[in-house]
């Protein structure tokens, strides 16, 4: 397994703080994101390395193991157990005693886990590494359940995205992470959804919020106004004497509820009464007469 310097990948020092690592990760993730570099394989590879580096260095426990064991940090517990066993009576003796610096880790694991030990035990299987990925979607895209294909570790993966997923929501795809060692199971792939609002609606949970202009005459006398919904336009009755800022609720016209087929939130519409401008002298006179009644 080739050693990857995660600090170098993120461009930070080994003494970098958690905030320094987070800032470096966000900057590089945006720079090399597949959506911004659709045909650039090097950018895709760099993006994966940046995610992997952040996953390790942003986790204090993983970072401690990485600093101590280098590229073999994922096998730190097995290493410690093996070293404790060799120090006990009946252990492996003096063969593995000494200072286990980074240069000796791989040889140690290869002799210990890559083949048969002196006792003739079988190869030890290790689970592959989990992989973290982000998938950017538009709000309009997740109004309906749909399928999408994306590339991870050089493989195309097709997944079904249920309607109503939330921004920041994470799902797990079992067995789509890093490959296992010595025939061990593959790790899992965790996908975090990043939802970009490309609509005129404001989403709050399963509800949507929007505004609609109502002319003064309709607000005073009553009538109808056309409201835009996620599924098209809808005519709504306006009661006489409607005030500016009045809010109405259109039941079931909001956003779909995640993994609950046929269930929707509500659409809340706030009326903005439009005051007429550039009135003619005759119109102004009529308003003056109204004001005296």
Buried (B, 14 or more C-beta within 10 A) or exposed (E): EEEBEBBEBBEBEEEBEEEBBBBBBEEBBEEBBBEEBEEEEEBBEBBBBBBBBBBBBBEEEBBEBBBBBBBBBBBBEBBEEBBEEBEEEEBBEEEBEEEBEEEEBBEBBEBBBBEEBEEEEEBBEBBBBBBBBBBBBEBEBBBEBEEEEBBBBEEEBEBEBBBBBBBEBEBEBEEBBBEBBEEBBBBBBBBBBEBEEEBEBEBEEBBBBBBBEBBEEBBBEEBEBEBBBBEEEBEBEBEEEBEEEBEBEBEEBBBBBBEEEEEBBBBBBEBEBBEEEEEEEEEEEEEEEEEEE
